[in-house]
Amino acid sequence: MIELGLRGWPVAPATIRTPEANAAMSGLLVSPSQTGHVETDDDVVVEATPEFDFLSVEYRALFDRAAATAFQSPVWLDGLYGRLVPAAAARPLIVTLRERRSRRLVVVLPLVVRRHLGLRVARFADLGVSDYCAAVVDPAFAPFVSTRAVTARVRAALHGVDLVLVSKVPDAALATFGLLGDILASAMPVHAHFLDPGGSRAAWRTRTHGKCRGSTLDGKRRKLARQGRLETRMLSDGERITAAIEAVGAFRRERFQARRIVDLLAQPAYAAFYREIGGKTPPARAYVMSLGDRTIAAGFGIVVGGAFHLLLSGFDTGFRNESVGLLLIEDIVLDCLRRGERGIDLTIGDQPYKAQFGSAASDLWAVCLGIGHIGRIAAALLAREGWARRTAQFLAHRRPL
């Protein structure tokens, strides 16, 4: 059960003791055969370190077991800490929990620390590119994640931090942040969107578009086809993916400037980050829509957990009236359906087209923890000022929601 904290913020309690209660809270199923060597919360060792090998065998194994998101995958975090953290002048802080006897890795919480208004603030390793933030927790350890002994050790490991702030936490991952103790959590006024195409191409199109919208999109395709050959190609090799990302950047530049939105892709470190992700596993894919010899729309994403995550997209504004952005997304959905993938993650943001394509919206949360007297005062002030709402507003000016 979630209790109410300051100014109506729900507090995830750190006193839940039973495995059943913790498992229900986290949405993770636990059986005696899964628990390994973890029998009590005293069997865990907590460490905070500035370095961690996210490409290691042990982290890959933990990620495969955990219910984390694509944005905590080994390649993603390795690139983020290697490329973006140094460029942001942030201090890495990775909290790990291990079984005491076996040293088996059971939790990873990737953070970065910066100073703000004199406070040492730890944020999730996000830096604007990760649409979801989740602690990476072994399902077998879920019953122990919010016990007093564990939260006390985690807070001790964070002794050099005044405030912990994490936004964009999915519903299913909120309970894992109970490892921080008595957190303040607030629902964000923005949602995640997952599209489960299900069934055949014709069935999905009829179910989501209906006769009217489907006919409208078909009419736009016919109009474009009269100007030349209209084609959408899927690209999977690194060089072509890089070219597609550059095309997205070019398309976004003019549109973002007109809306006074800061496009992270225009910054060299971020562009390099996406190029590196595009050349590595998990499988990256790009889609390019062309009209004759002219590229008129492009998108880029990665496949994790059997789902395609659309990360970047852009289109030639000269073809705005032809809805080429919508046509590209429809082609992406249909290609993923043909491949038998379990769905398409349209990620954060409540743009109308996501509902039009039949996506299901889910809540995102902002989490705050004050450590020490000053940190608790700062957390209370943030709660009063509506930190989740302000964070969402900030994100809207960093990338289009």
DOVO-709693 format. One record per residue (C-alpha): residue number from 1; residue in one letter; x, y, z. Coordinates in steps of 0.02 Angstrom, whole numbers, plus 32768, in hexadecimal, padded with zeros to 4 digits. Example, Ala and Ser with C-alpha at 12.3 -4.5 7.8 and 13.67 -1.06 7.14 Angstrom:
<recs>
REC   pos   code      X      Y      Z
REC     1      A   8267   7F1F   8186
REC     2      S   82AC   7FCB   8165
</recs>
This chain:
<recs>
REC   pos   code      X      Y      Z
REC     1      M   8000   8000   8000
REC     2      I   8041   80AE   7FD5
REC     3      E   8038   8130   805E
REC     4      L   8024   81EB   8041
REC     5      G   80B9   8258   8066
REC     6      L   80DD   8313   805B
REC     7      R   8060   837A   7FF9
REC     8      G   8004   82E0   7FBD
REC     9      W   809E   8286   7F79
REC    10      P   808F   81CA   7F91
REC    11      V   811C   817C   7FF6
REC    12      A   815B   80CE   7FCD
REC    13      P   8176   8088   807D
REC    14      A   8218   8035   80AE
REC    15      T   81C8   7FC7   8131
REC    16      I   8176   7F41   80C7
REC    17      R   81BE   7E9E   8107
REC    18      T   8168   7E0B   80B7
REC    19      P   81A2   7DC5   800F
REC    20      E   80EC   7DBE   7FD6
REC    21      A   80D0   7E76   7FFA
REC    22      N   8171   7EAC   7FA7
REC    23      A   8153   7E3E   7F10
REC    24      A   80A3   7E83   7EFB
REC    25      M   80E7   7F33   7F0A
REC    26      S   816D   7F17   7E87
REC    27      G   8107   7EAF   7E0F
REC    28      L   818E   7E2A   7E0F
REC    29      L   8167   7D74   7E34
REC    30      V   81D8   7D1B   7EB0
REC    31      S   81E4   7C62   7ED3
REC    32      P   8256   7C06   7F4E
REC    33      S   82B8   7BBE   7EBB
REC    34      Q   82E5   7C6D   7E81
REC    35      T   832A   7CB2   7F23
REC    36      G   83DA   7C6C   7F10
REC    37      H   8446   7C98   7FA5
REC    38      V   83DF   7D2E   7FDD
REC    39      E   8381   7CF7   8077
REC    40      T   837D   7D95   80E0
REC    41      D   83A3   7E4C   80C4
REC    42      D   8444   7E34   8128
REC    43      D   848B   7DCD   8099
REC    44      V   84A8   7E64   8029
REC    45      V   853E   7ED8   8011
REC    46      V   851F   7F8A   7FD1
REC    47      E   85A7   7FEE   7F78
REC    48      A   85AD   8096   7F1F
REC    49      T   8633   80A8   7E9B
REC    50      P   865F   8122   7E0F
REC    51      E   8688   8093   7D98
REC    52      F   8628   7FFB   7D5D
REC    53      D   8637   7F89   7CC6
REC    54      F   8589   7F88   7C78
REC    55      L   85C6   7F14   7BED
REC    56      S   85FD   7E91   7C6C
REC    57      V   85B2   7DE3   7C6D
REC    58      E   8569   7DFE   7D1A
REC    59      Y   850C   7E9D   7CEA
REC    60      R   84CB   7E50   7C49
REC    61      A   848A   7DBD   7CAF
REC    62      L   8437   7E30   7D2E
REC    63      F   83E6   7E9A   7CA7
REC    64      D   83A2   7DFE   7C52
REC    65      R   8353   7DC7   7CF7
REC    66      A   8313   7E72   7D2C
REC    67      A   8275   7ECD   7CF9
REC    68      A   82D6   7F69   7CC8
REC    69      T   82BF   7FCB   7C26
REC    70      A   831F   7FDF   7B84
REC    71      F   8372   8079   7BCE
REC    72      Q   83CD   8012   7C50
REC    73      S   8410   7F94   7BD2
REC    74      P   84CC   7F73   7BD5
REC    75      V   84F4   7FCD   7B33
REC    76      W   8487   8063   7B5F
REC    77      L   84D6   8082   7C0A
REC    78      D   8585   805E   7BCC
REC    79      G   8571   80E3   7B46
REC    80      L   851E   815D   7BBC
REC    81      Y   85A6   8154   7C40
REC    82      G   8630   814E   7BBF
REC    83      R   85F5   81DA   7B4E
REC    84      L   8573   824A   7BA2
REC    85      V   85A6   824D   7C59
REC    86      P   8654   8296   7C37
REC    87      A   860A   8317   7BC0
REC    88      A   858D   834A   7C46
REC    89      A   8615   835F   7CCA
REC    90      A   85B3   82ED   7D3E
REC    91      R   85FB   8274   7DBE
REC    92      P   85CB   81BE   7DA2
REC    93      L   8580   8165   7E39
REC    94      I   8548   80B1   7E20
REC    95      V   84F7   805B   7EB5
REC    96      T   8506   7F9E   7EB3
REC    97      L   84BD   7F18   7F25
REC    98      R   8508   7E6A   7F2C
REC    99      E   84E9   7DCA   7F88
REC   100      R   8567   7DC7   8016
REC   101      R   85A0   7D13   8003
REC   102      S   859D   7CFA   7F47
REC   103      R   85BC   7DB1   7F14
REC   104      R   8530   7D99   7E96
REC   105      L   84F2   7E3F   7E51
REC   106      V   843B   7E5C   7E7F
REC   107      V   841D   7F19   7E6C
REC   108      V   846A   7FA7   7E08
REC   109      L   8432   805B   7E1C
REC   110      P   848D   80CA   7D9D
REC   111      L   849B   817F   7DD6
REC   112      V   84FD   821D   7DB0
REC   113      V   8524   82A9   7E2C
REC   114      R   852C   8364   7E0F
REC   115      R   852B   83FC   7E80
REC   116      H   8492   846B   7E78
REC   117      L   8477   8503   7EE7
REC   118      G   84F9   84BD   7F5D
REC   119      L   84A4   8413   7F69
REC   120      R   84F1   836F   7F30
REC   121      V   8466   832B   7EC2
REC   122      A   8464   8278   7E80
REC   123      R   83F8   825A   7DE9
REC   124      F   83D8   81BD   7D87
REC   125      A   8454   81A0   7CF8
REC   126      D   83DE   81E8   7C78
REC   127      L   8427   828C   7C36
REC   128      G   8391   82A8   7BC6
REC   129      V   83A0   820C   7B59
REC   130      S   834B   8187   7BC5
REC   131      D   828E   8189   7BBB
REC   132      Y   8279   8114   7C51
REC   133      C   82DF   8106   7CF2
REC   134      A   82DC   8065   7D56
REC   135      A   834A   8013   7DD7
REC   136      V   838C   7F6E   7D93
REC   137      V   8351   7EED   7E13
REC   138      D   8361   7E30   7E13
REC   139      P   82AF   7DEB   7E28
REC   140      A   82F0   7D77   7EAF
REC   141      F   8325   7E0E   7F15
REC   142      A   8280   7E6C   7F02
REC   143      P   823C   7E30   7FAB
REC   144      F   82CF   7E82   8004
REC   145      V   82E1   7F23   7FA0
REC   146      S   8286   7F96   801B
REC   147      T   82B0   7F47   80C2
REC   148      R   82FB   7FB9   8146
REC   149      A   83A5   7F63   8146
REC   150      V   83B8   7F77   8089
REC   151      T   837C   802C   8082
REC   152      A   83EE   805A   8113
REC   153      R   8485   8013   80B6
REC   154      V   8454   806C   8015
REC   155      R   8443   8113   806F
REC   156      A   84EB   80F7   80C1
REC   157      A   8537   80DC   8015
REC   158      L   84EB   8183   7FDF
REC   159      H   8537   81E2   8072
REC   160      G   8587   8262   7FFC
REC   161      V   84DF   8291   7FAE
REC   162      D   845B   830C   7FEE
REC   163      L   83D0   82E8   7F74
REC   164      V   839F   825B   7EFE
REC   165      L   832C   828A   7E6C
REC   166      V   82EA   820F   7DEC
REC   167      S   8266   8235   7D69
REC   168      K   8211   81CB   7CE4
REC   169      V   81FE   8131   7D52
REC   170      P   8184   80B2   7D05
REC   171      D   80F6   806E   7D6E
REC   172      A   8144   7FC1   7D75
REC   173      A   81EB   8006   7DB1
REC   174      L   81AD   807C   7E39
REC   175      A   81B5   7FFB   7EC4
REC   176      T   826C   7FD4   7EA0
REC   177      F   8298   8083   7EDB
REC   178      G   825E   804C   7F87
REC   179      L   8315   801C   7F9D
REC   180      L   8331   80D7   7FBF
REC   181      G   82BB   80D3   8054
REC   182      D   822E   8150   8071
REC   183      I   822A   819E   7FC5
REC   184      L   81B5   8228   7F8D
REC   185      A   8162   81F7   7EE8
REC   186      S   80EF   825D   7E7A
REC   187      A   8096   822C   7DDA
REC   188      M   80D8   828F   7D45
REC   189      P   8060   82E8   7CCF
REC   190      V   80A7   8286   7C3D
REC   191      H   8099   81CE   7C0F
REC   192      A   80F2   813D   7BBB
REC   193      H   80A1   80EF   7B22
REC   194      F   80B0   8039   7AEA
REC   195      L   8060   7FF7   7A4C
REC   196      D   8031   7F40   7A41
REC   197      P   8002   7F26   7989
REC   198      G   7FBD   7E76   79A2
REC   199      G   7F72   7E0E   7916
REC   200      S   7F83   7E2B   785D
REC   201      R   7FB3   7ECB   7803
REC   202      A   7F01   7EE3   77C5
REC   203      A   7EB7   7EC3   7872
REC   204      W   7F2C   7F3F   78C7
REC   205      R   7F0B   7FC5   7845
REC   206      T   7E4E   7FB0   7850
REC   207      R   7E52   7FAF   790E
REC   208      T   7EBC   804A   7921
REC   209      H   7E98   80B7   788A
REC   210      G   7DE7   8089   785F
REC   211      K   7DA8   809F   77AF
REC   212      C   7DB1   815D   77AC
REC   213      R   7E63   817A   77EC
REC   214      G   7EA8   80E6   778B
REC   215      S   7E5E   812B   76EA
REC   216      T   7EA8   81D6   7710
REC   217      L   7F58   818F   7726
REC   218      D   7F44   8126   7689
REC   219      G   7F11   81C3   762B
REC   220      K   7FAE   821E   7667
REC   221      R   8019   818C   762C
REC   222      R   7FC9   8193   7580
REC   223      K   7FE5   824E   7576
REC   224      L   809D   823A   759F
REC   225      A   80B0   81A8   7527
REC   226      R   8079   8219   7498
REC   227      Q   8117   827F   74B8
REC   228      G   818D   81EB   74B0
REC   229      R   81B0   8141   74FB
REC   230      L   817F   813E   75B4
REC   231      E   81DF   80BE   761A
REC   232      T   820C   809A   76CF
REC   233      R   82A8   8033   76EC
REC   234      M   82E6   7FE1   778C
REC   235      L   83A1   7FF6   77A9
REC   236      S   8409   7F8D   7821
REC   237      D   84BF   7FAF   77F7
REC   238      G   851F   8031   7859
REC   239      E   854C   80AA   77CC
REC   240      R   849B   80B5   778A
REC   241      I   8455   80C8   7839
REC   242      T   84CF   8158   7856
REC   243      A   8492   81AB   77B6
REC   244      A   83DE   8196   77EF
REC   245      I   8405   81E5   7899
REC   246      E   8457   8278   7840
REC   247      A   83BB   828A   77D4
REC   248      V   834F   828D   7871
REC   249      G   83BF   8314   78B9
REC   250      A   83AF   837F   781D
REC   251      F   82F1   836D   781A
REC   252      R   82E1   839A   78D2
REC   253      R   8354   8431   78CF
REC   254      E   82DF   84AB   7879
REC   255      R   8243   846A   78D0
REC   256      F   8292   8472   797D
REC   257      Q   82D7   8520   7964
REC   258      A   822B   855E   7931
REC   259      R   81E0   8516   79D0
REC   260      R   8272   8551   7A3D
REC   261      I   8297   849F   7A74
REC   262      V   8348   846A   7A9E
REC   263      D   8373   83D4   7A31
REC   264      L   83F3   8366   7A88
REC   265      L   841B   8314   79E2
REC   266      A   8468   83B9   79A9
REC   267      Q   84EF   83A9   7A2E
REC   268      P   858B   8349   79F4
REC   269      A   8595   82D5   7A8B
REC   270      Y   84E0   82A0   7A7A
REC   271      A   84ED   8286   79BE
REC   272      A   8587   821A   79DC
REC   273      F   852A   81B8   7A63
REC   274      Y   849D   818A   79EC
REC   275      R   8516   815D   7962
REC   276      E   8572   80E8   79D7
REC   277      I   84CF   8097   7A10
REC   278      G   849F   8081   795A
REC   279      G   853B   801C   7939
REC   280      K   8529   7FA4   79CC
REC   281      T   84B7   7F21   7A12
REC   282      P   842C   7F15   7A4D
REC   283      P   83EF   7F1A   799A
REC   284      A   83DB   7FCC   7959
REC   285      R   836F   7FF6   78C5
REC   286      A   834D   808F   785D
REC   287      Y   82BD   80B0   77E5
REC   288      V   82CB   8129   7753
REC   289      M   8239   8162   76E9
REC   290      S   826B   81A3   763F
REC   291      L   820F   81F4   75AF
REC   292      G   8273   81D0   7515
REC   293      D   8326   81FE   7545
REC   294      R   82F1   8271   75D3
REC   295      T   82E9   823C   768A
REC   296      I   824B   8284   76D5
REC   297      A   8242   822E   7780
REC   298      A   82B1   81C2   77F0
REC   299      G   82AA   8169   7896
REC   300      F   8323   810B   7908
REC   301      G   830C   8090   7997
REC   302      I   8349   7FF4   79EE
REC   303      V   8300   7F49   7A10
REC   304      V   8304   7F10   7AC6
REC   305      G   8299   7E88   7B14
REC   306      G   8247   7E5F   7A6F
REC   307      A   8201   7F10   7A5A
REC   308      F   8238   7F9D   79E8
REC   309      H   8256   8042   7A43
REC   310      L   8243   80DA   79D2
REC   311      L   82C4   8157   7A12
REC   312      L   82D8   81DC   798B
REC   313      S   8270   8211   78F7
REC   314      G   8262   82A6   7883
REC   315      F   8216   82D9   77DD
REC   316      D   8229   835A   7754
REC   317      T   81B5   83E9   7784
REC   318      G   8196   8409   76CB
REC   319      F   812A   836D   76D0
REC   320      R   80CC   8397   7770
REC   321      N   8023   8399   7718
REC   322      E   8042   82E8   76D9
REC   323      S   805A   82A9   778D
REC   324      V   80FC   8250   7760
REC   325      G   8126   823E   781A
REC   326      L   8087   81D9   7836
REC   327      L   80A5   8173   7798
REC   328      L   8155   8148   77D3
REC   329      I   8117   810F   787E
REC   330      E   8090   80A6   782D
REC   331      D   8116   8052   77C1
REC   332      I   8180   8032   785C
REC   333      V   80EE   7FE3   78B8
REC   334      L   80C4   7F74   7825
REC   335      D   817A   7F3D   7813
REC   336      C   8184   7F10   78CC
REC   337      L   80E1   7EB0   78BB
REC   338      R   8128   7E51   7827
REC   339      R   81C1   7E23   788F
REC   340      G   8154   7DDD   7919
REC   341      E   8195   7E56   799D
REC   342      R   812C   7E69   7A39
REC   343      G   810F   7F23   7A24
REC   344      I   814E   7FD2   7A02
REC   345      D   817C   8046   7A90
REC   346      L   8152   80F8   7A5B
REC   347      T   81A1   8130   7AFF
REC   348      I   8180   81D0   7B60
REC   349      G   8108   8259   7B2A
REC   350      D   804E   826E   7B0B
REC   351      Q   8049   829F   7A54
REC   352      P   7F9D   827B   7A08
REC   353      Y   7FE3   8207   7982
REC   354      K   8012   8185   7A05
REC   355      A   7F5D   816B   7A38
REC   356      Q   7F2C   816C   7980
REC   357      F   7FA0   80D9   7963
REC   358      G   7F52   807A   79F5
REC   359      S   7FD9   808C   7A79
REC   360      A   7FB3   806E   7B31
REC   361      A   7FE6   80F9   7BA9
REC   362      S   8037   80D3   7C51
REC   363      D   806A   8141   7CE2
REC   364      L   8117   8186   7D02
REC   365      W   8154   81BF   7DAD
REC   366      A   81D0   8239   7DF6
REC   367      V   822E   81FE   7E90
REC   368      C   8285   826C   7F11
REC   369      L   82EC   8242   7FAC
REC   370      G   833C   82BB   8024
REC   371      I   83D3   827C   8085
REC   372      G   8405   82D9   8122
REC   373      H   83B4   8373   816B
REC   374      I   83D6   83E7   80D7
REC   375      G   83A3   8363   8059
REC   376      R   82FD   8343   80B0
REC   377      I   82D5   83FD   80B1
REC   378      A   82FF   8408   7FF7
REC   379      A   8290   8370   7FD3
REC   380      A   81FF   83C0   8031
REC   381      L   8213   8461   7FCE
REC   382      L   8218   8402   7F2B
REC   383      A   8178   83A7   7F5B
REC   384      R   8124   844C   7F80
REC   385      E   8159   8493   7ED8
REC   386      G   8116   8401   7E75
REC   387      W   81BC   83B7   7E3C
REC   388      A   816D   8333   7DC9
REC   389      R   810B   83B6   7D69
REC   390      R   81A2   8429   7D59
REC   391      T   820E   8398   7D1E
REC   392      A   8191   836F   7C96
REC   393      Q   8190   8425   7C5F
REC   394      F   824F   8425   7C59
REC   395      L   824F   8387   7BEF
REC   396      A   81D4   83D7   7B76
REC   397      H   8257   845B   7B4F
REC   398      R   82E3   83DD   7B3B
REC   399      R   8289   836B   7AC2
REC   400      P   81DA   8366   7A77
REC   401      L   815A   830E   7AE4
</recs>
